[in-house]
Amino acid sequence: MLLKCGNSPVFPLFALYIGILLGFGCGADVKSIGPEGNNCSRIEGLPGPEDIALDSEEKILYVSSHERRISDQTGKLFWIDLKQSPSPQPKELPVQFPPEFRPHGISLLKTGNSYRIYAISHPKEFSRHTIEIFERDRDRKWSHVGTLTDPLITSPNDLFVVSENEIYLSNDHGSGGIARYLLWDDLFGFKRAEISYFDGKSWSNLGNPLSYGNGILHIKDGKGNEFLYRSGYSDRSVFRFKIRRDNGKPVLGEPEKIYLDSGTDNLETDSKGRIFVTGHGSTYQFLRHMKNSEYNAPTQVFRISQDGNFKEVFSNRGDLISAGSTAIPFENRLYIAQVFNPFLLNCEFKNED
C-alpha cells in the first residue's frame, strides 16, 4: 500500500518517518527573504559541497565535496580564492586523499605555524568513521598527516577544532550501525547522539545527547567566557551551553534552547561573532530532494546574536538552492553550501545590524 503527500507516492515506513518529524505535514510555508536570483550566482563544479570553512585573512574558502547520491563515490576537498570575486573558481586541494575518503563536516585550524584542515570521513563500513588531518607547510604544500578514530565517534556530522588538543564533535546518531539505518532514533526520538570531546590523548562524551545532533561551534565572548553551540535537527533548535573548566576539561552548563522552527544544520560566525545557521524547513522535501535533484527543498539562513535573539536573513523554496547546509557571510557576500547539488550559491549581502 502506498501513501501520498500531494502527488508523490510514499512507502509506509518512509511516510511514518517523515510524518513523525513533521507532524504529518508534507511541506513548509517558506517565503523568499534576502537576496534574489539577480543578486546571486553559482560557483559550479563542486559535487555535494556540504560544509565550508573560511580563512578570512587569506580570503580562501575551503569546501568539503562528496557526491552522495552515488553510493560508490569518494570525495575531495576544494579551495576557492575569494579575491577573484565576484566570479571565483574552485580548485581541488593539491593533496593525496586517503582511500575511501568521503568528507562531511570540516574545521580549519590556524595557530602559530600550524595550518590544518580536519575533515570527518565516512568509509563504507557502518562502524568506523574517521577524522582526516591535512596540513599546509611553509611552502604552501599540502599533505595528509594523520587520522583520528574512536568508538565514541559513532556517527559524526560536524566538528570544531580549537587546537590540536581540543576537538568538539557532534554525532547525529548513537552507536550501532544497523539501528541507525533503520531510523529508530529518529522515529522514536531516542536521545543517543552525543557530543564527543578529544583532549589530545583520549575521547570522552560531554553529555546532553540529542535524537539528531548536527552542527557544532565553540566561541569565546569579549569577556573571556566560553560557549558551545549545537544544532538539534529534530528539535528544530540551536542549543547554547556555557562552558566551565574542571581541571582543564570542559563541563557544559544547562542548555539554552533557541527555537527556530527549522531543521538546523551547520553553524558559522561572522566578523562580529554572530552565528549563522542554515535550516531545512521541510524534512519531507529534503528527503525527496535527496532521491531526485529535480525536486526542490527549501533553504533558510538565520543569524543569531549572542543574546539569543535571531533573524531570518535568507529564505528560498529551492529554486535558487536546495537543502542548504552551511552559510558564511564575508565582505558583502553570502556563501551558501548545500548537501547534494553541485554548486555553492554566491550572493550579494548586506550583513546589517
Disulfide bonds with the S-S distance in Angstrom:
Cys5-Cys26 2.34
Cys40-Cys347 2.05
